[in-house]
Amino acid sequence: MYITVDNVQYEVIRNVKDALKVEDLEGKITDYFNDFDYILGDYAYDKLRLKGFNEKTNKNFKPINDYSKIDDYINKYCAYGCRYFVISRVNDLK
């Protein structure tokens, strides 16, 4: 599945508990996230939190943002049983 947010197309990798709401993402994905391969969004107290992750092949890779450890991150830093999603940038539509 694909979504468009602020004229950028993303592929939906995971959408746990139907967490993904495009209207919640509008204006929240800033230029900061351009260097990440994936964006994790989770809800804590009904507030959307975003975190970027990279594949090891990305020139901006850092161990703290290792995509292969995203499940560990979800288990340690997200509320138990929370709604969350993972998206990956496909292209700009401008």
C-alpha positions, 0 to 999 in steps of 0.5 A, a space after each residue: 500500500 502507498 500513501 502520499 504525505 506533503 507531496 511525497 509518496 511512501 510505501 506502508 511497510 507495517 500498519 499495526 492496529 490500523 495506526 496509520 492516519 495520513 492526516 496525523 502525518 501532514 506537516 510532521 515529516 520534516 526535512 530531518 527525515 529525508 536521510 532515513 530509509 524508514 520512519 516509525 510512527 507510534 502513539 503514546 497518550 494519543 500523541 504521534 511520535 516519529 523516529 527514523 531508521 536506516 539500512 546498514 547500506 545507507 551512508 548516514 547509518 548509525 547503530 542507534 538507527 539500525 532498521 534490523 533492530 526496529 523490533 527491539 526499539 518497539 519493545 523497549 521504547 514504545 508502550 506495550 501493545 501500542 498502535 504503530 506503523 512503519 513507512 518508507 519513502 518512495 519518491 517526491 511528487 513535486 
